[in-house]
Amino acid sequence: MKKIATLIRMYKFELDEKRRALVAIEEQMQRTMDARLNLDKELAEEQKTAAQAIELGMTYHGYSKKFIARRQKLEQELEHLKIEVEKAELVVQMAYQELKKYEVTAERQAAREKLEATRKEQAETDDTTIAAFERKKKS
């Protein structure tokens, strides 16, 4: 039972590590989505400013090229992070299944040990009862 308990602790720790890694990737993904949202807000401000002043409108073309490149980079990063999240979720799921396998084994072993202890106790009670009956019968 000690060996299984040690394995369970080890797999719980491993599962926690994998969950933390997943959370880190999800947090990075959220930061990237926030950056994309901020970039969209920045674009709206630049468009508004460019529409108000003709001189600034001339520089808008250069800004829009840089905006498109930054936006594409963020989109690529998001796609990469989505794939990483899927992989991490799969790893967490596999670690959870492995942990559950050992937990179920431990539960079954504990149930077997409890059943065996109950059987022993019942056998001892039966022996005591039979011995008392035999003594009573002899007297």
Backbone torsions as a table, in degrees:
resi	resn	phi	psi	omega
1	MET	NA	-34.2	-180.0
2	LYS	-63.3	-39.5	-179.0
3	LYS	-62.7	-43.6	-179.9
4	ILE	-66.6	-40.5	178.7
5	ALA	-61.6	-39.0	177.7
6	THR	-65.5	-43.4	177.9
7	LEU	-62.4	-40.8	179.5
8	ILE	-62.2	-45.6	178.1
9	ARG	-59.9	-42.8	-179.5
10	MET	-62.9	-45.6	-179.0
11	TYR	-70.4	-30.9	174.7
12	LYS	-64.9	-43.7	178.3
13	PHE	-61.6	-45.0	179.4
14	GLU	-61.4	-43.4	178.5
15	LEU	-62.5	-43.0	178.3
16	ASP	-60.9	-41.1	178.1
17	GLU	-62.3	-43.2	-179.0
18	LYS	-67.7	-36.6	176.2
19	ARG	-65.6	-41.0	177.9
20	ARG	-62.5	-39.9	178.2
21	ALA	-63.3	-41.7	177.9
22	LEU	-62.1	-45.2	179.7
23	VAL	-61.5	-39.8	179.3
24	ALA	-62.0	-41.5	178.8
25	ILE	-66.8	-42.7	178.9
26	GLU	-63.4	-37.8	177.2
27	GLU	-65.6	-40.7	176.9
28	GLN	-62.5	-40.0	178.5
29	MET	-63.3	-41.8	179.0
30	GLN	-64.0	-41.1	177.9
31	ARG	-62.7	-39.0	179.0
32	THR	-66.6	-40.7	177.4
33	MET	-65.3	-38.1	176.5
34	ASP	-63.7	-40.7	178.3
35	ALA	-63.2	-39.4	178.1
36	ARG	-64.9	-41.7	178.1
37	LEU	-63.1	-44.2	177.6
38	ASN	-63.0	-37.1	177.9
39	LEU	-64.3	-40.6	177.7
40	ASP	-64.2	-39.3	177.3
41	LYS	-64.7	-41.3	178.2
42	GLU	-61.2	-41.4	178.3
43	LEU	-61.2	-44.7	180.0
44	ALA	-60.9	-41.2	178.1
45	GLU	-64.4	-43.5	179.3
46	GLU	-63.6	-40.5	178.7
47	GLN	-64.4	-41.2	179.2
48	LYS	-63.9	-44.8	179.8
49	THR	-65.6	-43.2	-179.5
50	ALA	-64.4	-33.4	179.9
51	ALA	-72.2	-26.3	-177.1
52	GLN	-83.4	-32.0	-176.8
53	ALA	-126.7	125.8	-177.6
54	ILE	-63.7	-39.2	-179.3
55	GLU	-61.0	-41.1	179.7
56	LEU	-71.8	-27.4	178.4
57	GLY	-62.8	-29.4	179.6
58	MET	-68.5	-31.1	-179.2
59	THR	-87.6	-7.9	-177.2
60	TYR	-62.7	-34.9	-178.6
61	HIS	-58.4	-45.6	178.3
62	GLY	-63.4	-40.6	178.3
63	TYR	-63.1	-43.0	-176.5
64	SER	-63.8	-35.3	177.0
65	LYS	-63.9	-45.3	178.6
66	LYS	-65.1	-38.1	178.6
67	PHE	-60.7	-46.7	-178.9
68	ILE	-60.9	-42.8	179.5
69	ALA	-64.0	-44.5	179.2
70	ARG	-64.1	-41.4	-179.6
71	ARG	-63.7	-43.9	178.9
72	GLN	-62.7	-40.3	178.9
73	LYS	-62.2	-43.6	178.2
74	LEU	-64.6	-40.0	178.6
75	GLU	-64.0	-41.6	177.7
76	GLN	-63.8	-41.8	178.8
77	GLU	-63.4	-40.5	178.1
78	LEU	-63.0	-42.8	178.2
79	GLU	-61.9	-43.3	178.2
80	HIS	-61.8	-43.8	-178.9
81	LEU	-67.1	-34.9	176.7
82	LYS	-60.9	-42.8	178.5
83	ILE	-64.5	-42.6	179.0
84	GLU	-63.0	-39.1	178.0
85	VAL	-63.4	-44.3	179.0
86	GLU	-60.5	-43.3	178.7
87	LYS	-63.2	-45.8	-178.5
88	ALA	-64.3	-38.0	177.6
89	GLU	-63.3	-40.3	178.2
90	LEU	-64.3	-41.9	178.7
91	VAL	-63.5	-42.2	178.4
92	VAL	-63.4	-43.5	-180.0
93	GLN	-61.2	-43.0	179.7
94	MET	-66.0	-40.9	178.7
95	ALA	-64.6	-38.4	178.6
96	TYR	-64.5	-43.8	179.1
97	GLN	-62.7	-39.7	178.5
98	GLU	-64.0	-44.4	177.9
99	LEU	-60.8	-46.4	-179.0
100	LYS	-59.8	-38.0	179.9
101	LYS	-58.3	-45.2	-179.7
102	TYR	-72.6	-35.3	177.7
103	GLU	-64.9	-41.7	178.3
104	VAL	-65.1	-41.2	177.3
105	THR	-60.3	-43.3	179.3
106	ALA	-64.2	-41.5	178.3
107	GLU	-62.6	-43.5	179.2
108	ARG	-64.5	-41.5	179.2
109	GLN	-64.5	-41.5	178.5
110	ALA	-63.7	-39.8	178.7
111	ALA	-65.1	-41.4	177.7
112	ARG	-62.9	-43.5	179.6
113	GLU	-64.5	-38.9	178.6
114	LYS	-66.0	-43.0	178.5
115	LEU	-62.6	-42.7	178.8
116	GLU	-63.6	-41.7	178.5
117	ALA	-64.7	-39.6	178.3
118	THR	-64.6	-42.2	178.2
119	ARG	-62.8	-43.4	178.7
120	LYS	-62.2	-44.9	-179.8
121	GLU	-61.5	-42.4	179.6
122	GLN	-65.6	-40.4	178.7
123	ALA	-63.6	-41.7	177.7
124	GLU	-64.5	-41.5	178.1
125	THR	-63.4	-42.7	178.4
126	ASP	-62.3	-44.2	178.8
127	ASP	-60.8	-43.8	179.4
128	THR	-63.3	-43.0	-179.9
129	THR	-65.0	-43.6	179.1
130	ILE	-63.5	-43.3	179.6
131	ALA	-62.5	-42.4	178.8
132	ALA	-64.7	-40.2	179.2
133	PHE	-64.3	-42.6	179.5
134	GLU	-62.6	-42.8	178.8
135	ARG	-64.3	-41.2	-179.3
136	LYS	-66.4	-36.9	-179.3
137	LYS	-67.3	-37.2	-179.3
138	LYS	-72.2	-28.7	-176.6
139	SER	-84.8	NA	NA
